[in-house]
């Protein structure tokens, strides 16, 4: 199915339950439920120029062209 977003996504990953989406020129990560195709959470971060994302049960890692590797601990 298709999920409409108000921006151009550049990278997506999953932890097996939800999708984590990075967009061009955005300082946050959208968390999407694949069951409903809806954004269920937005995680704000301090990255500048994100390139890629990876997620596990405990952390989210973002590779940023300017800041390097950024990790966010999940609750």
VEXLO-350951 format. One line per field, with one value per residue (C-alpha): residue number from 1; x, y, z. Coordinates in nm, 3 decimals. Layout:
<pts>
i [NUM:...]
u [X:...]
v [Y:...]
w [Z:...]
</pts>
This chain:
<pts>
i [1:2:3:4:5:6:7:8:9:10:11:12:13:14:15:16:17:18:19:20:21:22:23:24:25:26:27:28:29:30:31:32:33:34:35:36:37:38:39:40:41:42:43:44:45:46:47:48:49:50:51:52:53:54:55:56:57:58:59:60:61:62:63:64:65:66:67:68:69:70:71:72:73:74:75]
u [0.000:0.100:0.163:0.138:0.380:0.410:0.782:1.023:1.146:1.515:1.551:1.336:1.405:1.206:1.250:1.010:0.705:0.701:0.867:1.108:1.123:1.374:1.285:1.485:1.525:1.350:1.476:1.261:1.180:0.826:0.724:0.462:0.243:0.241:-0.096:-0.270:-0.027:-0.044:0.219:0.186:0.476:0.724:1.067:1.247:1.623:1.915:2.048:2.135:2.170:2.052:2.145:2.036:1.866:1.872:1.661:1.657:1.442:1.665:1.814:1.774:2.093:2.107:2.402:2.427:2.656:2.753:2.727:2.833:2.656:2.372:2.204:1.871:1.776:1.421:1.200]
v [0.000:0.364:0.598:0.968:1.197:1.577:1.549:1.344:1.042:0.963:0.653:0.406:0.126:-0.100:-0.263:-0.537:-0.357:-0.002:0.197:0.486:0.743:1.022:1.304:1.562:1.890:1.754:1.749:1.462:1.097:0.985:0.654:0.478:0.182:-0.059:-0.190:0.148:0.327:0.626:0.831:0.731:0.933:1.202:1.194:1.529:1.528:1.763:1.627:1.867:1.671:1.310:1.040:0.707:0.546:0.214:0.094:-0.177:-0.241:-0.014:0.251:0.449:0.545:0.826:0.892:1.269:1.421:1.708:1.571:1.209:0.924:1.016:0.762:0.800:0.569:0.436:0.417]
w [0.000:-0.035:0.258:0.173:0.354:0.328:0.246:0.038:0.238:0.198:0.417:0.606:0.852:1.082:1.420:1.312:1.452:1.317:1.038:1.103:0.822:0.756:0.521:0.329:0.519:0.831:1.191:1.305:1.251:1.173:1.326:1.112:1.195:0.899:1.020:0.981:0.744:0.980:1.162:1.527:1.668:1.568:1.730:1.733:1.711:1.655:1.327:1.046:0.724:0.781:0.534:0.679:0.978:1.161:1.454:1.719:2.024:2.234:2.001:1.680:1.494:1.237:1.008:0.955:0.690:0.921:1.277:1.221:1.399:1.634:1.863:2.037:2.321:2.294:2.600]
</pts>
